[in-house]
Every structure is written in structure tokens, then in C-alpha cells.
Amino acid sequence: MIDQDILKRAYAVLVALKENLPPKSFHIHEKYVQEYHAAIGDLEKQRLDLKQFKIPESEIERRLASYNGMSGESTYSDDRYVERAFLMTKLDALLSYFSLSMDERKPRIGFSQGR
């Protein structure tokens, strides 16, 4: 049985994460991905299969910090980032999944359309 409190808390974290991501940044720091994955982890403990909503490790990369055109040498940041659009796509998909799942659980009240 799914614990509704855990479900609600994870949903709240996901909504807050979406609303508070840095607004005009093309890349989002890995700490936001970690928070997102922590919420997914809480949900997966409820026996939900949410693998398709996770950010693959291959999408979290170090950013180019500098490039020397003369030597061809590149240096990269210590921190890792994900494309904002990619994270938002996964986050929106998961929130949509939540909405669809919750709509299915709402009791139907009123007259039925068909017999």
C-alpha cells in the first residue's frame, strides 16, 4: 500500500523544485538533480517504478571553463551540470504522471454519462 503522506511530500518537493530552479540559466547545478532524485527515491520505496523519469548520469557533465586556442587545451569545472530543458522535461513528465494518477483515484460523483 502506498503511503499517501510520502506521496504528498515528494509531490511538494517536486513542485517546489520546479518553481525555484534558477530561472534564466541554460545549465542547472547537479545539486538540483540530487534533490530531484531524492524525491524519486522516496517514491520508489513505495514500490513505484520511476526509472524513466530519472536524469541519466550521462546527462550530468562538467562545463567547459576555458579553452586555449593556441594550445588546444581545455579546462573543465569541478562541478557538474545538466541542461535546464532536459531536467524540466523529466520533472514536468513526472508531475504530469502524478496528476494523471491522482485523477484516477478521485471518486466520481454525479450522474453517469452512459449506461
C-alpha positions in Angstrom: 0.0 0.0 0.0 1.3 3.4 -0.9 1.8 5.8 2.0 -0.2 9.0 1.0 1.9 11.2 3.2 5.1 10.2 1.5 3.4 10.7 -1.9 2.3 14.2 -0.9 5.7 15.2 0.5 7.5 14.0 -2.7 5.0 15.9 -4.8 5.5 19.1 -2.7 9.3 18.8 -3.2 9.0 18.3 -6.9 6.6 21.3 -7.3 8.9 23.5 -5.1 12.0 22.3 -7.2 10.3 23.3 -10.4 9.2 26.7 -9.1 12.6 27.5 -7.7 15.1 26.4 -10.3 17.4 29.3 -11.4 15.1 31.0 -14.0 17.4 32.1 -16.8 20.2 29.6 -16.6 20.9 27.2 -19.5 22.6 24.7 -17.2 21.4 23.6 -13.7 23.8 22.6 -11.0 23.9 18.9 -10.0 22.6 19.7 -6.5 19.1 20.2 -8.0 19.4 16.8 -9.8 20.3 15.2 -6.4 17.2 16.8 -4.8 15.1 15.6 -7.7 16.5 12.0 -7.4 16.0 12.0 -3.6 12.2 12.7 -4.2 12.1 9.9 -6.8 13.9 7.6 -4.3 11.3 8.2 -1.7 8.6 7.3 -4.2 10.4 4.2 -5.3 10.5 3.0 -1.8 6.7 2.8 -2.2 7.2 0.3 -5.0 6.7 2.8 -7.8 8.8 2.2 -10.9 10.0 5.7 -11.9 13.3 4.9 -13.7 12.2 6.6 -16.9 11.9 9.9 -15.0 15.4 9.9 -13.7 18.2 12.0 -15.2 20.8 9.7 -16.7 24.3 10.1 -15.4 25.5 10.7 -19.0 23.4 14.0 -19.0 25.3 15.4 -15.9 28.5 16.9 -17.1 31.3 19.2 -16.2 31.2 22.5 -18.1 33.9 24.0 -20.2 35.7 26.6 -18.0 38.3 27.8 -20.5 39.8 26.9 -23.9 43.2 28.0 -25.2 43.0 28.3 -29.0 46.8 28.3 -29.3 47.5 25.0 -27.4 44.1 23.4 -27.9 43.9 22.9 -24.1 40.6 22.8 -22.4 39.8 23.1 -18.7 36.5 22.0 -17.1 34.6 23.0 -14.0 34.8 20.8 -10.9 31.0 21.0 -10.5 28.7 19.2 -12.8 25.5 20.5 -14.6 22.6 19.3 -16.6 20.7 21.2 -19.3 17.8 23.0 -17.8 15.5 22.0 -20.6 16.3 18.3 -20.1 15.7 18.5 -16.3 12.5 20.4 -16.8 11.2 17.8 -19.4 11.8 15.0 -16.9 10.3 17.0 -14.0 7.2 18.0 -16.0 6.7 14.4 -17.1 6.8 13.2 -13.5 4.4 15.9 -12.3 2.1 15.0 -15.2 2.2 11.4 -14.2 1.3 12.4 -10.6 -1.7 14.4 -11.9 -2.9 11.6 -14.1 -2.6 9.1 -11.2 -4.4 11.4 -8.8 -7.2 12.0 -11.3 -7.7 8.2 -11.5 -8.1 8.0 -7.7 -10.7 10.8 -7.3 -14.1 9.4 -6.5 -16.7 10.1 -9.3 -19.7 12.0 -8.0 -22.7 12.8 -10.1 -24.7 11.3 -12.9 -23.0 8.9 -15.3 -23.0 9.7 -19.0 -23.7 6.1 -20.2 -25.4 3.0 -19.0 
